[in-house]
Amino acid sequence: MAENKRVKRARDRVLNETCMEYVTDVVSTPDFVEVHGRAGGDDLCFRVYENGEIYER
Protein backbone atom coordinates (compact mmCIF):
# COMPACT_ATOMS: atom_id res chain seq x y z
CA MET A 1 0.00 0.00 0.00
CA ALA A 2 2.85 2.40 0.77
CA GLU A 3 4.23 1.83 -2.72
CA ASN A 4 0.92 2.89 -4.27
CA LYS A 5 0.94 6.13 -2.26
CA ARG A 6 4.53 6.79 -3.31
CA VAL A 7 3.68 6.33 -7.00
CA LYS A 8 0.49 8.43 -6.74
CA ARG A 9 2.35 11.24 -4.95
CA ALA A 10 5.08 11.25 -7.64
CA ARG A 11 2.52 11.21 -10.48
CA ASP A 12 0.53 14.05 -8.93
CA ARG A 13 3.67 16.17 -8.39
CA VAL A 14 4.73 15.75 -12.02
CA LEU A 15 1.26 16.67 -13.33
CA ASN A 16 1.02 19.73 -11.06
CA GLU A 17 4.59 21.07 -11.35
CA THR A 18 5.51 20.37 -14.98
CA CYS A 19 3.98 20.82 -18.41
CA MET A 20 2.94 17.14 -18.64
CA GLU A 21 -0.71 16.83 -19.67
CA TYR A 22 -1.27 13.14 -18.96
CA VAL A 23 0.62 10.08 -17.74
CA THR A 24 1.11 7.03 -19.96
CA ASP A 25 3.36 4.88 -17.73
CA VAL A 26 4.93 4.85 -14.27
CA VAL A 27 8.03 2.85 -13.27
CA SER A 28 8.89 2.56 -9.59
CA THR A 29 12.46 1.85 -8.47
CA PRO A 30 13.96 1.90 -4.97
CA ASP A 31 15.56 5.33 -5.58
CA PHE A 32 12.97 7.18 -7.69
CA VAL A 33 9.67 6.97 -9.54
CA GLU A 34 9.88 7.51 -13.29
CA VAL A 35 6.78 9.08 -14.83
CA HIS A 36 6.24 8.90 -18.60
CA GLY A 37 3.65 11.03 -20.36
CA ARG A 38 2.78 13.49 -23.06
CA ALA A 39 2.55 17.25 -23.45
CA GLY A 40 1.59 18.95 -26.70
CA GLY A 41 2.41 15.87 -28.77
CA ASP A 42 5.84 15.35 -27.20
CA ASP A 43 6.82 12.34 -25.11
CA LEU A 44 8.26 13.33 -21.73
CA CYS A 45 9.90 11.45 -18.90
CA PHE A 46 10.48 12.76 -15.37
CA ARG A 47 12.15 11.15 -12.38
CA VAL A 48 10.87 12.03 -8.93
CA TYR A 49 13.41 11.22 -6.21
CA GLU A 50 12.67 10.46 -2.56
CA ASN A 51 13.83 13.95 -1.48
CA GLY A 52 11.14 15.48 -3.73
CA GLU A 53 13.37 16.66 -6.56
CA ILE A 54 12.04 16.29 -10.10
CA TYR A 55 14.40 15.85 -13.05
CA GLU A 56 13.53 15.54 -16.73
CA ARG A 57 15.13 12.58 -18.40
N, CA, C and O atoms as a Tripos MOL2 file, in Angstrom:
@<TRIPOS>MOLECULE
protein
  228   227    57     0     0
PROTEIN
NO_CHARGES

@<TRIPOS>ATOM
      1 N           0.8190   -1.2030    0.0000 N.3       1 MET1
      2 CA          0.0000    0.0000    0.0000 C.3       1 MET1
      3 C           0.8620    1.2660    0.0000 C.2       1 MET1
      4 O           0.5210    2.2510   -0.6550 O.2       1 MET1
      5 N           1.9630    1.2390    0.7240 N.am      2 ALA2
      6 CA          2.8470    2.4010    0.7710 C.3       2 ALA2
      7 C           3.4320    2.7010   -0.6030 C.2       2 ALA2
      8 O           3.6460    3.8600   -0.9560 O.2       2 ALA2
      9 N           3.6880    1.6450   -1.3760 N.am      3 GLU3
     10 CA          4.2340    1.8250   -2.7240 C.3       3 GLU3
     11 C           3.2180    2.5510   -3.6170 C.2       3 GLU3
     12 O           3.5990    3.4070   -4.4150 O.2       3 GLU3
     13 N           1.9500    2.2180   -3.4880 N.am      4 ASN4
     14 CA          0.9200    2.8910   -4.2740 C.3       4 ASN4
     15 C           0.8430    4.3700   -3.9380 C.2       4 ASN4
     16 O           0.6740    5.1950   -4.8360 O.2       4 ASN4
     17 N           0.9630    4.7220   -2.6690 N.am      5 LYS5
     18 CA          0.9440    6.1290   -2.2580 C.3       5 LYS5
     19 C           2.1500    6.8630   -2.8060 C.2       5 LYS5
     20 O           2.0480    8.0120   -3.2350 O.2       5 LYS5
     21 N           3.2950    6.1930   -2.7920 N.am      6 ARG6
     22 CA          4.5290    6.7900   -3.3100 C.3       6 ARG6
     23 C           4.3940    7.0950   -4.8010 C.2       6 ARG6
     24 O           4.7700    8.1780   -5.2480 O.2       6 ARG6
     25 N           3.8650    6.1550   -5.5650 N.am      7 VAL7
     26 CA          3.6800    6.3320   -7.0030 C.3       7 VAL7
     27 C           2.6460    7.4210   -7.2650 C.2       7 VAL7
     28 O           2.8640    8.2760   -8.1240 O.2       7 VAL7
     29 N           1.5390    7.4120   -6.5540 N.am      8 LYS8
     30 CA          0.4900    8.4250   -6.7410 C.3       8 LYS8
     31 C           1.0180    9.8200   -6.4170 C.2       8 LYS8
     32 O           0.7320   10.7720   -7.1430 O.2       8 LYS8
     33 N           1.7810    9.9490   -5.3400 N.am      9 ARG9
     34 CA          2.3480   11.2390   -4.9540 C.3       9 ARG9
     35 C           3.3050   11.7460   -6.0360 C.2       9 ARG9
     36 O           3.2850   12.9310   -6.3680 O.2       9 ARG9
     37 N           4.1420   10.8650   -6.5860 N.am     10 ALA10
     38 CA          5.0830   11.2530   -7.6440 C.3      10 ALA10
     39 C           4.3290   11.6710   -8.9060 C.2      10 ALA10
     40 O           4.6620   12.6810   -9.5260 O.2      10 ALA10
     41 N           3.3130   10.8910   -9.2840 N.am     11 ARG11
     42 CA          2.5200   11.2060  -10.4750 C.3      11 ARG11
     43 C           1.8180   12.5590  -10.3260 C.2      11 ARG11
     44 O           1.8170   13.3730  -11.2500 O.2      11 ARG11
     45 N           1.2300   12.7850   -9.1680 N.am     12 ASP12
     46 CA          0.5300   14.0510   -8.9290 C.3      12 ASP12
     47 C           1.4830   15.2400   -8.9470 C.2      12 ASP12
     48 O           1.1410   16.3000   -9.4690 O.2      12 ASP12
     49 N           2.6860   15.0700   -8.3780 N.am     13 ARG13
     50 CA          3.6700   16.1680   -8.3870 C.3      13 ARG13
     51 C           4.0780   16.5170   -9.8000 C.2      13 ARG13
     52 O           4.1810   17.6950  -10.1430 O.2      13 ARG13
     53 N           4.3160   15.5010  -10.6350 N.am     14 VAL14
     54 CA          4.7250   15.7550  -12.0210 C.3      14 VAL14
     55 C           3.6090   16.4730  -12.7820 C.2      14 VAL14
     56 O           3.8770   17.4260  -13.5140 O.2      14 VAL14
     57 N           2.3720   16.0300  -12.6190 N.am     15 LEU15
     58 CA          1.2570   16.6650  -13.3280 C.3      15 LEU15
     59 C           1.0430   18.1030  -12.8650 C.2      15 LEU15
     60 O           0.6820   18.9580  -13.6740 O.2      15 LEU15
     61 N           1.2560   18.3850  -11.5970 N.am     16 ASN16
     62 CA          1.0230   19.7280  -11.0550 C.3      16 ASN16
     63 C           2.1840   20.6850  -11.2910 C.2      16 ASN16
     64 O           1.9610   21.8870  -11.4390 O.2      16 ASN16
     65 N           3.4110   20.1870  -11.3300 N.am     17 GLU17
     66 CA          4.5860   21.0660  -11.3520 C.3      17 GLU17
     67 C           5.3140   21.1160  -12.6890 C.2      17 GLU17
     68 O           6.2900   21.8540  -12.8280 O.2      17 GLU17
     69 N           4.8650   20.3530  -13.6640 N.am     18 THR18
     70 CA          5.5150   20.3680  -14.9800 C.3      18 THR18
     71 C           4.4570   20.6110  -16.0540 C.2      18 THR18
     72 O           3.2820   20.8180  -15.7510 O.2      18 THR18
     73 N           4.8860   20.5830  -17.2910 N.am     19 CYS19
     74 CA          3.9780   20.8170  -18.4110 C.3      19 CYS19
     75 C           3.2700   19.5420  -18.8660 C.2      19 CYS19
     76 O           2.4790   19.5910  -19.8080 O.2      19 CYS19
     77 N           3.5310   18.4020  -18.2230 N.am     20 MET20
     78 CA          2.9360   17.1390  -18.6410 C.3      20 MET20
     79 C           1.4140   17.2070  -18.5430 C.2      20 MET20
     80 O           0.8620   17.6320  -17.5280 O.2      20 MET20
     81 N           0.7460   16.7810  -19.6150 N.am     21 GLU21
     82 CA         -0.7140   16.8260  -19.6730 C.3      21 GLU21
     83 C          -1.3590   15.5430  -19.1720 C.2      21 GLU21
     84 O          -2.3960   15.5860  -18.5100 O.2      21 GLU21
     85 N          -0.7510   14.3970  -19.4840 N.am     22 TYR22
     86 CA         -1.2750   13.1370  -18.9590 C.3      22 TYR22
     87 C          -0.1700   12.0890  -18.8910 C.2      22 TYR22
     88 O           0.8270   12.1640  -19.6090 O.2      22 TYR22
     89 N          -0.3680   11.1190  -18.0200 N.am     23 VAL23
     90 CA          0.6170   10.0770  -17.7400 C.3      23 VAL23
     91 C           0.2740    8.8380  -18.5620 C.2      23 VAL23
     92 O          -0.8810    8.4160  -18.6170 O.2      23 VAL23
     93 N           1.2970    8.2600  -19.2030 N.am     24 THR24
     94 CA          1.1070    7.0320  -19.9620 C.3      24 THR24
     95 C           1.6980    5.8180  -19.2600 C.2      24 THR24
     96 O           1.2380    4.6990  -19.4850 O.2      24 THR24
     97 N           2.7100    6.0110  -18.4120 N.am     25 ASP25
     98 CA          3.3550    4.8820  -17.7320 C.3      25 ASP25
     99 C           4.0870    5.3950  -16.4970 C.2      25 ASP25
    100 O           4.5390    6.5390  -16.4560 O.2      25 ASP25
    101 N           4.1940    4.5320  -15.4950 N.am     26 VAL26
    102 CA          4.9340    4.8550  -14.2740 C.3      26 VAL26
    103 C           5.7970    3.6540  -13.9310 C.2      26 VAL26
    104 O           5.3140    2.5220  -13.9150 O.2      26 VAL26
    105 N           7.0860    3.9000  -13.6550 N.am     27 VAL27
    106 CA          8.0260    2.8540  -13.2670 C.3      27 VAL27
    107 C           8.5810    3.2130  -11.9050 C.2      27 VAL27
    108 O           9.1600    4.2840  -11.7260 O.2      27 VAL27
    109 N           8.4060    2.3190  -10.9440 N.am     28 SER28
    110 CA          8.8930    2.5640   -9.5880 C.3      28 SER28
    111 C          10.1790    1.7940   -9.3440 C.2      28 SER28
    112 O          10.2450    0.5920   -9.6000 O.2      28 SER28
    113 N          11.1930    2.4770   -8.8540 N.am     29 THR29
    114 CA         12.4550    1.8490   -8.4730 C.3      29 THR29
    115 C          12.7070    2.1970   -7.0040 C.2      29 THR29
    116 O          12.0050    3.0390   -6.4450 O.2      29 THR29
    117 N          13.6900    1.5650   -6.3780 N.am     30 PRO30
    118 CA         13.9610    1.9020   -4.9730 C.3      30 PRO30
    119 C          14.3900    3.3530   -4.7440 C.2      30 PRO30
    120 O          14.1520    3.9030   -3.6690 O.2      30 PRO30
    121 N          15.0240    3.9840   -5.7500 N.am     31 ASP31
    122 CA         15.5630    5.3320   -5.5800 C.3      31 ASP31
    123 C          14.6500    6.4400   -6.0990 C.2      31 ASP31
    124 O          14.7180    7.5670   -5.6070 O.2      31 ASP31
    125 N          13.8050    6.1480   -7.0740 N.am     32 PHE32
    126 CA         12.9720    7.1750   -7.6850 C.3      32 PHE32
    127 C          11.7600    6.5330   -8.3350 C.2      32 PHE32
    128 O          11.6770    5.3120   -8.4720 O.2      32 PHE32
    129 N          10.8120    7.3920   -8.7360 N.am     33 VAL33
    130 CA          9.6660    6.9700   -9.5380 C.3      33 VAL33
    131 C           9.7840    7.6900  -10.8700 C.2      33 VAL33
    132 O           9.8860    8.9160  -10.9140 O.2      33 VAL33
    133 N           9.7710    6.9280  -11.9520 N.am     34 GLU34
    134 CA          9.8830    7.5060  -13.2870 C.3      34 GLU34
    135 C           8.4850    7.6050  -13.8840 C.2      34 GLU34
    136 O           7.7600    6.6140  -13.9640 O.2      34 GLU34
    137 N           8.1170    8.8150  -14.3020 N.am     35 VAL35
    138 CA          6.7830    9.0770  -14.8300 C.3      35 VAL35
    139 C           6.9080    9.4470  -16.3070 C.2      35 VAL35
    140 O           7.5800   10.4160  -16.6610 O.2      35 VAL35
    141 N           6.2480    8.6590  -17.1650 N.am     36 HIS36
    142 CA          6.2420    8.9030  -18.6050 C.3      36 HIS36
    143 C           4.8920    9.4850  -18.9880 C.2      36 HIS36
    144 O           3.8580    9.0880  -18.4500 O.2      36 HIS36
    145 N           4.9070   10.4330  -19.9280 N.am     37 GLY37
    146 CA          3.6510   11.0280  -20.3580 C.3      37 GLY37
    147 C           3.8220   11.8750  -21.5940 C.2      37 GLY37
    148 O           4.8430   11.8230  -22.2780 O.2      37 GLY37
    149 N           2.7790   12.6690  -21.8650 N.am     38 ARG38
    150 CA          2.7820   13.4940  -23.0600 C.3      38 ARG38
    151 C           2.3770   14.9200  -22.7410 C.2      38 ARG38
    152 O           1.6220   15.1830  -21.8050 O.2      38 ARG38
    153 N           2.9020   15.8330  -23.5480 N.am     39 ALA39
    154 CA          2.5480   17.2480  -23.4510 C.3      39 ALA39
    155 C           2.6760   17.8490  -24.8450 C.2      39 ALA39
    156 O           3.7690   17.8970  -25.4090 O.2      39 ALA39
    157 N           1.5760   18.3000  -25.3880 N.am     40 GLY40
    158 CA          1.5950   18.9460  -26.6970 C.3      40 GLY40
    159 C           2.1430   18.0790  -27.8050 C.2      40 GLY40
    160 O           2.7710   18.5960  -28.7290 O.2      40 GLY40
    161 N           1.9260   16.7770  -27.7450 N.am     41 GLY41
    162 CA          2.4050   15.8680  -28.7680 C.3      41 GLY41
    163 C           3.8080   15.3390  -28.5360 C.2      41 GLY41
    164 O           4.2720   14.4870  -29.2940 O.2      41 GLY41
    165 N           4.4920   15.8180  -27.5150 N.am     42 ASP42
    166 CA          5.8400   15.3510  -27.2040 C.3      42 ASP42
    167 C           5.7900   14.3170  -26.0900 C.2      42 ASP42
    168 O           4.9840   14.4230  -25.1660 O.2      42 ASP42
    169 N           6.6610   13.3160  -26.1870 N.am     43 ASP43
    170 CA          6.8180   12.3360  -25.1100 C.3      43 ASP43
    171 C           7.7830   12.9030  -24.0850 C.2      43 ASP43
    172 O           8.8450   13.4120  -24.4420 O.2      43 ASP43
    173 N           7.4200   12.8180  -22.8160 N.am     44 LEU44
    174 CA          8.2580   13.3250  -21.7280 C.3      44 LEU44
    175 C           8.4960   12.2390  -20.7060 C.2      44 LEU44
    176 O           7.7060   11.3040  -20.5780 O.2      44 LEU44
    177 N           9.5930   12.3700  -19.9780 N.am     45 CYS45
    178 CA          9.9030   11.4450  -18.9020 C.3      45 CYS45
    179 C          10.5200   12.2420  -17.7530 C.2      45 CYS45
    180 O          11.4840   12.9800  -17.9550 O.2      45 CYS45
    181 N           9.9690   12.0940  -16.5590 N.am     46 PHE46
    182 CA         10.4840   12.7650  -15.3730 C.3      46 PHE46
    183 C          10.7850   11.7310  -14.3020 C.2      46 PHE46
    184 O          10.0790   10.7320  -14.1710 O.2      46 PHE46
    185 N          11.8330   11.9790  -13.5450 N.am     47 ARG47
    186 CA         12.1490   11.1500  -12.3850 C.3      47 ARG47
    187 C          11.9040   11.9730  -11.1300 C.2      47 ARG47
    188 O          12.3840   13.0990  -11.0050 O.2      47 ARG47
    189 N          11.1530   11.3970  -10.2070 N.am     48 VAL48
    190 CA         10.8710   12.0310   -8.9260 C.3      48 VAL48
    191 C          11.6230   11.2350   -7.8620 C.2      48 VAL48
    192 O          11.3290   10.0630   -7.6250 O.2      48 VAL48
    193 N          12.5970   11.8850   -7.2240 N.am     49 TYR49
    194 CA         13.4100   11.2220   -6.2130 C.3      49 TYR49
    195 C          12.7680   11.3350   -4.8400 C.2      49 TYR49
    196 O          11.8600   12.1390   -4.6300 O.2      49 TYR49
    197 N          13.2460   10.5250   -3.9120 N.am     50 GLU50
    198 CA         12.6740   10.4630   -2.5620 C.3      50 GLU50
    199 C          12.7300   11.8120   -1.8420 C.2      50 GLU50
    200 O          11.8710   12.0990   -1.0070 O.2      50 GLU50
    201 N          13.7210   12.6370   -2.1510 N.am     51 ASN51
    202 CA         13.8270   13.9450   -1.4810 C.3      51 ASN51
    203 C          12.8970   14.9840   -2.1110 C.2      51 ASN51
    204 O          12.8860   16.1390   -1.6860 O.2      51 ASN51
    205 N          12.1110   14.5800   -3.1260 N.am     52 GLY52
    206 CA         11.1380   15.4840   -3.7340 C.3      52 GLY52
    207 C          11.6160   16.1840   -4.9840 C.2      52 GLY52
    208 O          10.8370   16.8950   -5.6190 O.2      52 GLY52
    209 N          12.8560   16.0100   -5.3540 N.am     53 GLU53
    210 CA         13.3720   16.6640   -6.5570 C.3      53 GLU53
    211 C          12.8370   15.9860   -7.8030 C.2      53 GLU53
    212 O          12.6870   14.7650   -7.8420 O.2      53 GLU53
    213 N          12.5480   16.7940   -8.8310 N.am     54 ILE54
    214 CA         12.0380   16.2930  -10.1020 C.3      54 ILE54
    215 C          13.0510   16.6480  -11.1930 C.2      54 ILE54
    216 O          13.4560   17.8020  -11.3320 O.2      54 ILE54
    217 N          13.4500   15.6360  -11.9600 N.am     55 TYR55
    218 CA         14.3980   15.8480  -13.0530 C.3      55 TYR55
    219 C          13.8040   15.2790  -14.3370 C.2      55 TYR55
    220 O          13.2240   14.1930  -14.3440 O.2      55 TYR55
    221 N          13.9620   16.0400  -15.4280 N.am     56 GLU56
    222 CA         13.5280   15.5430  -16.7330 C.3      56 GLU56
    223 C          14.6010   14.6160  -17.2660 C.2      56 GLU56
    224 O          15.7950   14.8860  -17.1360 O.2      56 GLU56
    225 N          14.1710   13.5390  -17.8580 N.am     57 ARG57
    226 CA         15.1280   12.5830  -18.4010 C.3      57 ARG57
    227 C          15.1360   12.6800  -19.9020 C.2      57 ARG57
    228 O          15.8790   11.9540  -20.5630 O.2      57 ARG57
@<TRIPOS>BOND
     1     1     2 1
     2     2     3 1
     3     3     4 2
     4     3     5 am
     5     5     6 1
     6     6     7 1
     7     7     8 2
     8     7     9 am
     9     9    10 1
    10    10    11 1
    11    11    12 2
    12    11    13 am
    13    13    14 1
    14    14    15 1
    15    15    16 2
    16    15    17 am
    17    17    18 1
    18    18    19 1
    19    19    20 2
    20    19    21 am
    21    21    22 1
    22    22    23 1
    23    23    24 2
    24    23    25 am
    25    25    26 1
    26    26    27 1
    27    27    28 2
    28    27    29 am
    29    29    30 1
    30    30    31 1
    31    31    32 2
    32    31    33 am
    33    33    34 1
    34    34    35 1
    35    35    36 2
    36    35    37 am
    37    37    38 1
    38    38    39 1
    39    39    40 2
    40    39    41 am
    41    41    42 1
    42    42    43 1
    43    43    44 2
    44    43    45 am
    45    45    46 1
    46    46    47 1
    47    47    48 2
    48    47    49 am
    49    49    50 1
    50    50    51 1
    51    51    52 2
    52    51    53 am
    53    53    54 1
    54    54    55 1
    55    55    56 2
    56    55    57 am
    57    57    58 1
    58    58    59 1
    59    59    60 2
    60    59    61 am
    61    61    62 1
    62    62    63 1
    63    63    64 2
    64    63    65 am
    65    65    66 1
    66    66    67 1
    67    67    68 2
    68    67    69 am
    69    69    70 1
    70    70    71 1
    71    71    72 2
    72    71    73 am
    73    73    74 1
    74    74    75 1
    75    75    76 2
    76    75    77 am
    77    77    78 1
    78    78    79 1
    79    79    80 2
    80    79    81 am
    81    81    82 1
    82    82    83 1
    83    83    84 2
    84    83    85 am
    85    85    86 1
    86    86    87 1
    87    87    88 2
    88    87    89 am
    89    89    90 1
    90    90    91 1
    91    91    92 2
    92    91    93 am
    93    93    94 1
    94    94    95 1
    95    95    96 2
    96    95    97 am
    97    97    98 1
    98    98    99 1
    99    99   100 2
   100    99   101 am
   101   101   102 1
   102   102   103 1
   103   103   104 2
   104   103   105 am
   105   105   106 1
   106   106   107 1
   107   107   108 2
   108   107   109 am
   109   109   110 1
   110   110   111 1
   111   111   112 2
   112   111   113 am
   113   113   114 1
   114   114   115 1
   115   115   116 2
   116   115   117 am
   117   117   118 1
   118   118   119 1
   119   119   120 2
   120   119   121 am
   121   121   122 1
   122   122   123 1
   123   123   124 2
   124   123   125 am
   125   125   126 1
   126   126   127 1
   127   127   128 2
   128   127   129 am
   129   129   130 1
   130   130   131 1
   131   131   132 2
   132   131   133 am
   133   133   134 1
   134   134   135 1
   135   135   136 2
   136   135   137 am
   137   137   138 1
   138   138   139 1
   139   139   140 2
   140   139   141 am
   141   141   142 1
   142   142   143 1
   143   143   144 2
   144   143   145 am
   145   145   146 1
   146   146   147 1
   147   147   148 2
   148   147   149 am
   149   149   150 1
   150   150   151 1
   151   151   152 2
   152   151   153 am
   153   153   154 1
   154   154   155 1
   155   155   156 2
   156   155   157 am
   157   157   158 1
   158   158   159 1
   159   159   160 2
   160   159   161 am
   161   161   162 1
   162   162   163 1
   163   163   164 2
   164   163   165 am
   165   165   166 1
   166   166   167 1
   167   167   168 2
   168   167   169 am
   169   169   170 1
   170   170   171 1
   171   171   172 2
   172   171   173 am
   173   173   174 1
   174   174   175 1
   175   175   176 2
   176   175   177 am
   177   177   178 1
   178   178   179 1
   179   179   180 2
   180   179   181 am
   181   181   182 1
   182   182   183 1
   183   183   184 2
   184   183   185 am
   185   185   186 1
   186   186   187 1
   187   187   188 2
   188   187   189 am
   189   189   190 1
   190   190   191 1
   191   191   192 2
   192   191   193 am
   193   193   194 1
   194   194   195 1
   195   195   196 2
   196   195   197 am
   197   197   198 1
   198   198   199 1
   199   199   200 2
   200   199   201 am
   201   201   202 1
   202   202   203 1
   203   203   204 2
   204   203   205 am
   205   205   206 1
   206   206   207 1
   207   207   208 2
   208   207   209 am
   209   209   210 1
   210   210   211 1
   211   211   212 2
   212   211   213 am
   213   213   214 1
   214   214   215 1
   215   215   216 2
   216   215   217 am
   217   217   218 1
   218   218   219 1
   219   219   220 2
   220   219   221 am
   221   221   222 1
   222   222   223 1
   223   223   224 2
   224   223   225 am
   225   225   226 1
   226   226   227 1
   227   227   228 2
@<TRIPOS>SUBSTRUCTURE
     1 MET1         2 RESIDUE 1 A MET
     2 ALA2         6 RESIDUE 1 A ALA
     3 GLU3        10 RESIDUE 1 A GLU
     4 ASN4        14 RESIDUE 1 A ASN
     5 LYS5        18 RESIDUE 1 A LYS
     6 ARG6        22 RESIDUE 1 A ARG
     7 VAL7        26 RESIDUE 1 A VAL
     8 LYS8        30 RESIDUE 1 A LYS
     9 ARG9        34 RESIDUE 1 A ARG
    10 ALA10       38 RESIDUE 1 A ALA
    11 ARG11       42 RESIDUE 1 A ARG
    12 ASP12       46 RESIDUE 1 A ASP
    13 ARG13       50 RESIDUE 1 A ARG
    14 VAL14       54 RESIDUE 1 A VAL
    15 LEU15       58 RESIDUE 1 A LEU
    16 ASN16       62 RESIDUE 1 A ASN
    17 GLU17       66 RESIDUE 1 A GLU
    18 THR18       70 RESIDUE 1 A THR
    19 CYS19       74 RESIDUE 1 A CYS
    20 MET20       78 RESIDUE 1 A MET
    21 GLU21       82 RESIDUE 1 A GLU
    22 TYR22       86 RESIDUE 1 A TYR
    23 VAL23       90 RESIDUE 1 A VAL
    24 THR24       94 RESIDUE 1 A THR
    25 ASP25       98 RESIDUE 1 A ASP
    26 VAL26      102 RESIDUE 1 A VAL
    27 VAL27      106 RESIDUE 1 A VAL
    28 SER28      110 RESIDUE 1 A SER
    29 THR29      114 RESIDUE 1 A THR
    30 PRO30      118 RESIDUE 1 A PRO
    31 ASP31      122 RESIDUE 1 A ASP
    32 PHE32      126 RESIDUE 1 A PHE
    33 VAL33      130 RESIDUE 1 A VAL
    34 GLU34      134 RESIDUE 1 A GLU
    35 VAL35      138 RESIDUE 1 A VAL
    36 HIS36      142 RESIDUE 1 A HIS
    37 GLY37      146 RESIDUE 1 A GLY
    38 ARG38      150 RESIDUE 1 A ARG
    39 ALA39      154 RESIDUE 1 A ALA
    40 GLY40      158 RESIDUE 1 A GLY
    41 GLY41      162 RESIDUE 1 A GLY
    42 ASP42      166 RESIDUE 1 A ASP
    43 ASP43      170 RESIDUE 1 A ASP
    44 LEU44      174 RESIDUE 1 A LEU
    45 CYS45      178 RESIDUE 1 A CYS
    46 PHE46      182 RESIDUE 1 A PHE
    47 ARG47      186 RESIDUE 1 A ARG
    48 VAL48      190 RESIDUE 1 A VAL
    49 TYR49      194 RESIDUE 1 A TYR
    50 GLU50      198 RESIDUE 1 A GLU
    51 ASN51      202 RESIDUE 1 A ASN
    52 GLY52      206 RESIDUE 1 A GLY
    53 GLU53      210 RESIDUE 1 A GLU
    54 ILE54      214 RESIDUE 1 A ILE
    55 TYR55      218 RESIDUE 1 A TYR
    56 GLU56      222 RESIDUE 1 A GLU
    57 ARG57      226 RESIDUE 1 A ARG
